[in-house]
C-alpha cells in the first residue's frame, strides 16, 4: 500500500511546484512529469492489481488486427486502444500504459487549466478513487476521465468540445451519454429550485426504476445489470455513499462563504449533487457496486475542482490551516481504507517483465 502514498506524494509535490508563478515551459514540464509518474505506476502493474484487470488483458490478447473489431461485443474504443498498444508490445503492460496515459492526460490537463490549487486537486484525484477507477473498470474509467474533461470544456462554454468529448467517452462506455442531459444544469446558476428538481427527479426514478431499466435495455441489453440487486460489497457501498453525503452537505453549507469563483462553484456543486443523488438511489434500490452506483462517478469527480475553491475562499490563515489538516488526515484514512478493502489494489505487484529490470 505504501507505494500508492509515495507516488501520490511525488505527484502532489510536482503539482505544487507547477502551481507557483514560474515560466510556462517549466509548468508544462512539471505537469508532464505528473502524467509520467501516474502512467508508470498504473502501466507497469501486475495483472492481479485491479478488479477487472484480468478480463481486460484477455480482451487485449484477443485483439490482434482490425478484423477483430467486428467481433467485439463491447464498445469499440477500448479495442482500438488495444491495437495501438500491440504496436508497442504484445505484453499487457502496453495496454495498461496506453490506458493510464489517456486517463492521466485527461485529468492533469483539466486540473492544470481549472484548479485554483493544483496540488489539492491532485490529492483529491488520488484519494477519491477517480485515478484508480480505470484499474477496476477500464472502459468506464476512461469514460469518466473524458467526461471530467468534457465538463471542464462546458464551464468554458465550448459546447462543441463538450459534445465531442462525451461522444468519444461513449465509445468506451455507453453510459457516458448520461452527461448530455445534465449540461443545462452546469451552465445555470445554482438556484435552490434546480437542486429540488434533481431530488424530485430522483424520487420519480426510484418509483419507476424497473420501467427505466426496461427502457435502457432497448438501447443496450447490458444496461439490465444496472438495475440488478446485489448484496456484494453492500456495506462498503453504503459507507462510500454516506461519505459522499457528508461531503455534499459540507459543500452546500460552505456556499455562503464563496466570494471567488462563485458561478463555477455552483456549477460544480450541481454536478456533485447529481452524483450523490444517483448514489443514494442506488443504495435505496440495492443495486450492485459495478452497476448503477458507478454512474455517480461521472459527477462526483467535480470534488477535484471544488476543494481548491473552498480553500481559496478561506480568508483566515488559521482556519485554512485547520481545515487543510483535517482534509489531509480524513482523506488519507479514507484512501487507505478504499485501497485495502474496496478493490484488488493491495498488495501491489509489478508486471514480471518490469520486475526483471530490477534484478
JOSULSUL-V541208 format. One record per residue. RES is the residue in one letter. PSI is psi in degrees with one decimal (NA if undefined). Layout:
# JOSULSUL-V541208
res = {RES/RES}
psi = {PSI/PSI}
This chain:
# JOSULSUL-V541208
res = {X/X/X/X/X/X/X/X/X/X/X/X/X/X/X/X/X/X/X/X/X/X/X/X/X/X/X/X/X/X/X/X/X/X/X/X/X/X/X/X/X/X/X/X/X/X/X/X/X/X/X/X/X/X/X/X/X/X/X/X/X/X/X/X/X/X/X/X/X/X/X/X/X/X/X/X/X/X/X/X/X/X/X/X/X/X/X/X/X/X/X/X/X/X/X/X/X/X/X/X/X/X/X/X/X/X/X/X/X/X/X/X/X/X/X/X/X/X/X/X/X/X/X/X/X/X/X/X/X/X/X/X/X/X/X/X/X/X/X/X/X/X/X/X/X/X/X/X/X/X/X/X/X/X/X/X/X/X/X/X/X/X/X/X/X/X/X/X/X/X/X/X/X/X/X/X/X/X/X/X/X/X/X/X/X/X/X/X/X/X/X/X/X/X/X/X/X/X/X/X/X/X/X/X/X/X/X/X/X/X/X/X/X/X/X/X/X/X/X/X/X/X/X/X/X/X/X/X/X/X/X/X/X/X/X/X/X/X/X/X/X/X/X/X/X/X/X/X/X/X/X/X/X/X/X/X/X/X/X/X/X/X/X/X/X/X/X/X/X/X/X/X/X/X/X/X/X/X/X/X/X/X/X/X/X/X/X/X/X/X/X/X/X/X/X/X/X/X/X/X/X/X/X/X/X/X/X/X/X/X/X/X/X/X/X/X/X/X/X/X/X/X/X/X/X/X/X/X/X/X/X/X/X/X/X/X/X/X/X/X/X/X/X/X/X/X/X/X/X/X/X/X/X/X/X/X/X/X/X}
psi = {-28.3/-34.5/-33.2/-42.0/-35.4/-47.3/-41.9/-42.6/-41.0/-46.7/-37.4/-42.2/-43.7/-42.9/-35.4/-35.6/-36.1/-26.3/-5.9/163.0/88.5/176.2/150.9/-41.3/-39.6/-39.2/-43.8/-41.7/-42.9/-42.2/-34.9/-37.4/-35.9/-47.5/-43.0/-48.2/-45.1/-38.2/-40.4/-41.3/-49.1/-35.8/-30.5/14.8/162.3/155.4/-20.3/-13.1/114.3/135.8/-48.9/16.8/-42.6/-41.7/-39.6/-29.3/-38.9/-44.1/-39.1/-43.8/-28.2/-13.3/100.2/-21.4/170.1/-32.6/-27.2/-19.8/-33.1/-18.0/-5.2/125.0/-14.7/179.2/145.5/-18.7/-47.1/-38.2/-29.3/-41.6/-34.2/-42.6/-41.1/-43.1/-36.0/-22.8/-18.4/-46.2/152.4/-3.1/148.9/-12.5/-29.9/-41.4/-37.9/-39.8/-46.3/-43.3/-47.8/-39.4/-43.1/-46.1/-45.6/-40.7/-43.2/-47.5/-48.1/-39.4/-45.1/-44.4/-41.6/-28.3/-27.4/-16.3/133.8/-23.7/88.2/-37.6/-33.5/-41.7/-40.7/-43.0/-46.5/-34.9/-44.4/-54.8/-24.5/-14.8/-2.8/-38.2/-43.5/1.8/-40.1/-10.2/-27.9/-13.2/80.9/-50.2/-44.7/-31.0/-41.2/-43.3/-41.7/-44.1/-40.5/-38.9/-35.3/-45.5/-33.6/-42.2/-31.8/-38.8/-35.6/-35.4/-32.6/5.0/28.9/80.9/-34.8/-39.3/-39.5/-51.4/-40.8/-42.5/-37.6/-42.1/-44.5/-41.8/-36.9/-19.2/-12.1/-37.4/122.0/-24.6/-13.6/-20.6/-12.4/-18.8/-27.1/-53.0/-9.7/-8.3/-34.8/-22.9/-28.9/-24.0/-2.5/163.9/159.6/59.2/151.4/-34.5/-30.1/-42.9/-32.1/-39.4/-36.7/-43.6/-42.0/-41.1/-36.5/-39.6/-42.1/-40.7/-40.3/-43.5/-30.5/31.7/-47.4/-39.6/-40.2/-39.0/-41.2/-40.2/-37.2/-34.1/-23.9/-28.3/-45.1/121.5/-25.0/-19.1/-10.3/-33.4/-14.7/-15.5/-0.9/137.0/150.1/144.3/-2.3/121.5/20.6/-43.4/-42.9/-39.3/-39.0/-35.4/-44.4/-42.9/-41.2/-40.1/-42.0/-38.9/-40.9/-43.7/-42.6/-43.5/-38.7/-49.5/-38.1/-44.2/-31.6/-11.5/-32.4/-15.7/-0.5/119.7/-22.7/130.1/36.8/-48.9/-39.2/-39.3/-42.7/-44.6/-44.5/-36.9/-39.3/-43.5/-47.3/-38.6/-42.7/-44.3/-41.5/-40.8/-41.9/-43.1/-38.9/-43.1/-42.0/-42.3/-41.8/-39.8/-11.9/31.2/161.1/158.1/-25.8/7.6/-119.3/-33.3/-30.7/-21.4/-27.1/-26.6/-25.1/-24.3/-33.0/-12.4/-13.7/-19.8/-24.1/-32.1/-17.0/-43.8/-43.5/-34.4/-38.1/-51.7/-34.4/-30.3/1.9/113.9/-38.2/123.7/-36.1/-42.0/-42.9/-42.3/-42.3/-45.0/-37.5/-41.3/-45.0/-41.1/-49.2/-40.8/-52.1/-42.7/-34.6/-40.9/-44.5/-42.4/-46.5/-39.1/-42.4/-36.7/-41.0/-38.4/-20.9/-8.4/174.8/58.1/-18.6/133.1/152.1/142.3/148.7/156.7/135.6/-34.7/-39.6/-38.4/-32.9/-26.3/-24.4/4.4/NA}
